[in-house]
Amino acid sequence: YFQQLISTEKSPAQLMEMKTERQMVEEALLQVKPAYRAIFILRAINELSIKETAEVLGYSESKVKVTYFRALKKLQKLLHIQWEEWNHEKTN
């Protein structure tokens, strides 16, 4: 996802929308529990495996799986709210 931000094949409008999306993700990450944030960053951004993430954090693999799932659900909820607010501001 973040590699898309540096692509030169995108239009200025597409680049602006991608930048907005990235900012929304960063803002949402600041609103979740530190454990959710750490696991999301390691799994989704750094692309570590479940096993690698567990080793880095000193968690069991099952705890990584459960916490990652919960983090995704929380982030999805926060991003949905942010997206709705952004679309409302954009149209007004």
Secondary structure in CASP SS format (residue, H / E / C, confidence):
PFRMAT SS
TARGET T0000
AUTHOR 0000-0000-0000
METHOD secondary structure of the structure
MODEL  1
Y C 1.00
F H 1.00
Q H 1.00
Q H 1.00
L H 1.00
I H 1.00
S C 1.00
T C 1.00
E C 1.00
K C 1.00
S C 1.00
P H 1.00
A H 1.00
Q H 1.00
L H 1.00
M H 1.00
E H 1.00
M H 1.00
K H 1.00
T H 1.00
E H 1.00
R H 1.00
Q H 1.00
M H 1.00
V H 1.00
E H 1.00
E H 1.00
A H 1.00
L H 1.00
L H 1.00
Q H 1.00
V C 1.00
K C 1.00
P H 1.00
A H 1.00
Y H 1.00
R H 1.00
A H 1.00
I H 1.00
F H 1.00
I H 1.00
L H 1.00
R H 1.00
A H 1.00
I H 1.00
N C 1.00
E C 1.00
L C 1.00
S C 1.00
I H 1.00
K H 1.00
E H 1.00
T H 1.00
A H 1.00
E H 1.00
V H 1.00
L H 1.00
G C 1.00
Y C 1.00
S C 1.00
E H 1.00
S H 1.00
K H 1.00
V H 1.00
K H 1.00
V H 1.00
T H 1.00
Y H 1.00
F H 1.00
R H 1.00
A H 1.00
L H 1.00
K H 1.00
K H 1.00
L H 1.00
Q H 1.00
K H 1.00
L H 1.00
L H 1.00
H H 1.00
I H 1.00
Q H 1.00
W H 1.00
E H 1.00
E H 1.00
W H 1.00
N H 1.00
H H 1.00
E H 1.00
K H 1.00
T H 1.00
N C 1.00
END
